[in-house]
Amino acid sequence: MIKTISINNILKAENIKSTFARYDLLVIYLSIDRYLNGDESFDLYRKLQLARLARQLLPLSRQIKSEFIKSNLDEGIYNLKQYYEIYKNNATLNLRRATEKQSVSKHNFPIQLSKDFKLINGSHRLGSAIYCKEDNINSDIGENSLPRNYGFYAKWMLKYFSKEELVMFDKIKNKIIKERNV
């Protein structure tokens, strides 16, 4: 069912036991800010997307391990690099499109939330809406809850980002929480 939901309610739901579960939103927020201020490197954003990709492939690695070992390693590395280049270019284009105000407030594609308002799909749209100081966002609310360990917590982010970068993300998080009175 599609509803218009308060972004503050989503942010509250993603703050589990005083621990923010969606540091990916902070990276997206900061990447939009940097892009709009002339920095087109997308370095933090690319790190995030590669970390997400690694997270998605991790469960598959056991399943395909024996098949991969049998294949030519050089060919596998070549294919991975090609996939990365395609993914990187598409991700950068999608981030640029997401910064457009009209794509946030009147977005044709609602974000997907669990029944307890945890974000399932739509981090670019939600991050853009937060950056653009939107109050509400169209959401498709599912009937299930997400597992407790689902999310992009600070501890998980430390696998891929430096402590200095995490401090920067915490500053953005505190700014958003203060501005939105969450």
CORFENMO-V477797 format. One record per residue. PSI is psi as a letter, one per 40 degrees, with the letter a starting at -180 (* if undefined). OMEGA is omega in degrees with one decimal (NA if undefined). Layout:
PSI	OMEGA
PSI	OMEGA
This chain:
h	-178.2
h	178.9
i	171.1
h	-173.6
i	175.2
h	177.1
d	178.0
d	177.7
d	177.4
d	179.4
d	176.9
d	-179.9
d	-180.0
e	177.0
g	-171.7
h	-178.3
f	179.8
e	177.3
h	-178.4
h	-172.8
e	-173.6
g	176.7
e	175.6
d	177.7
d	179.7
d	177.0
d	179.0
d	178.0
d	-178.7
d	178.8
d	176.5
d	-179.7
d	179.2
d	179.7
d	-179.3
e	177.1
f	169.9
e	179.2
h	-177.9
f	-177.9
d	-179.4
f	-175.5
d	180.0
d	-179.9
d	178.7
d	176.2
d	179.9
d	-176.6
d	177.3
d	177.0
d	176.9
d	179.6
d	178.1
d	179.7
d	-179.6
d	-176.9
d	-176.6
d	179.1
d	-179.1
d	-172.2
d	179.1
d	-177.3
d	-175.4
e	-174.8
d	-176.6
d	178.6
d	-178.7
d	-179.7
d	179.7
d	-177.5
i	179.6
h	-176.7
d	179.7
d	178.4
d	178.4
d	178.5
d	178.1
d	-179.8
d	178.9
d	178.7
d	178.7
d	179.0
d	179.3
d	-178.9
d	178.2
d	-178.3
d	-178.9
d	-178.7
d	177.9
d	-178.7
d	179.1
d	178.0
d	179.7
d	178.6
d	178.4
d	178.9
d	-177.0
d	-179.0
e	179.6
h	-176.3
d	-176.3
d	-179.1
e	-179.6
d	-171.8
d	-177.7
f	-174.0
h	-180.0
e	-175.8
h	-179.4
i	173.1
i	178.6
h	179.0
i	170.4
i	-178.5
d	177.7
f	173.5
f	173.9
h	-177.8
h	176.6
d	-177.7
h	177.5
f	-177.1
d	178.6
d	179.7
d	179.9
d	177.3
d	177.6
d	179.4
d	177.3
d	179.9
d	-177.7
e	176.3
f	174.5
i	177.5
d	-174.1
i	177.1
i	177.2
h	-174.0
i	172.6
h	-173.8
h	-179.3
a	-177.8
e	-175.8
i	172.3
i	175.7
i	176.1
i	-177.4
d	-175.3
e	179.4
h	177.7
a	179.7
g	-177.5
i	178.8
d	-178.4
d	178.1
d	-178.8
d	-179.4
e	175.3
d	-171.6
d	-177.4
i	179.4
i	176.1
d	178.8
d	178.3
d	177.9
d	176.2
d	178.0
d	178.9
d	178.4
d	177.2
d	177.4
d	179.4
d	-179.6
d	177.1
d	-179.5
d	-179.4
d	179.6
d	-179.3
d	-175.4
e	179.3
f	-178.2
*	NA
